[in-house]
Amino acid sequence: MAVLLAAVTYLGAGVGGILEPAQDLLLTTLQAVLVAGQAAALLFRWTSPVRVFAAVVLLHCGLLASSAAELGIGSLAVMLAAFHLVRRSERPAALRVLSAMAVLSSLVGLVAALHSGLLPLPMVFGLIAARLVFEYLVPALIAEFSRGRAQLREAARERQDFIERERIHLLQQDRRAERTALARELHDIAGHHLSGIIVSAQAAGALMASDPERSRSMLRELEQEARATMVDLRGTVGLLRPDDGPRIDDGRTTIGIPGLAHLPALIHAAAGRGQNVAFTVTGEEFRLGPVAEASVYRTVQESLTNAARHAPDASCTVSLEYRTEEMVVTVENAPGAGSPARAAEGTPGGRGYGLVGMNERAELIGADLVTGPTAGGGWRNRLRIPRPAGGQRP
């Protein structure tokens, strides 16, 4: 619109006879038409910047040739076209086109100025240099700066999008890890306690007629075991709550993450259900992290649970061996009557998640878990945990 307004204004000045120096109206009209042609070409500067720039410069050359290189009415269109050429065209094609058309317009202006003889030679060269700077160089520099700023904004936006996608991905990973950890905890707790409840209920039913007093005692123990199951399950689900710290429920403290200090109580509970379990600790003790201690506890718990399920009459041994560079946890049971190949982990081809859970825990703490049958027909689970850096005696 600005270029078109300049053409109309220039034509009106020619018609009104106020141009200095005065020139033929036909030439004035022709020059106004050339400027209007520049305005029309600029309508397509967004979609075809190279062609628009070439057309605008060629029309500008016509203006220079018809005015002895003195008429600057077409310079605005050249500046706009040069800006869009550098701003929107690929490198280095845009710079080659810009240089070629700048040289062409300079040669046309130089020839027109020298042919007219109206200006001295130094002024001619000064005028051509000024046109190169203001019509081509300055718009190109502004366009390059604008292009760089736009690229920086685009890079910042892409970086922000990447960070947001990465944050969502990590959040989804954390949620999956939390669900897996919760499922593993619930499986360990429910499997351990419910196996004990089933064994105690079967024993109590068998003694109902022959030893009623012992049966009632076992039923009371069964009730306590069920309450303990409820408390432990609530403690595990409580890990999802935002508030921290242990909770008091039914007179007991629920602890979400068990450790080595809870192993004697675990062994005692197994013995109370009728399992023959021997527990030994050898070597100079050192501290493990809370996650490693929880892994040890759950491994022993799962092993005893499966031993009670698959070899209920077999003796079990649980040993903690503190070595110089590692801690070795071994849970082994003798073969049960009628099931010589089934043991502390259960049937290898079974559908349970016990072995999967123990392996996941071992991988989490960088430990090595080996499970398999023993030479005598029993089963052994052995967990080797590297000694943590700076581990000291408790």
Helices and strands as residue ranges (DSSP letters): H 2-15, H 25-42, H 49-66, H 75-88, H 93-116, H 121-131, I 132-137, H 138-207, H 212-237, G 238-240, E 247-249, E 252-254, G 260-262, H 263-272, E 276-282, H 290-310, E 315-322, E 326-333, H 354-364, E 368-373, E 379-386
